[in-house]
């Protein structure tokens, strides 16, 4: 698969975060107008975090937003490395209970999200090895909505991730890729390599990439 048809190359990570902020806000308005709720799955990483910071400063119908997470590290709830520490100003948050351990948390979260599908927007990032959420190269795709991960190549090894099926169970996908460290993985993606990001991203996704990652 080549890159999604809606691939936008922007000047830098700040421009990507800004565009993502505007894109999400527009999607939220449509969802709330049509269905009365906006269900967003957050991605981890610096550029998504910047987009959330920008979003949090904008006027939104926050009481109609529901926030989910694409993956989580099996660490104590208050740990600084938890993805659930990234959020937006809504009370309707559904964090992955990864403090229970990967297996129990994956099972619990599959039940949590089952009745919430399809999400409105699933956000994805990409690691330098082509991983997305906590689906690393060589992962085994099951039939569940969640995956218990025990051998992540970076700490902590235990994690919980949404499965490819769950990451694709949405109205729209928004993918953010920034930084020169992503050049090789993005080149592999463009040449059709079998990376987790390639398996997870739909052809109709919106991919926002900065010039450094794109190799320009």
Helices and strands as residue ranges (DSSP letters): E 6-10, H 13-35, E 38-42, H 46-56, G 62-64, E 65-69, E 71-73, G 83-85, E 93-94, G 98-100, H 102-114, E 119-125, E 146-149, E 159-162, H 164-168, E 170-177, G 180-182, H 183-190, H 196-200, E 206-210, H 211-214
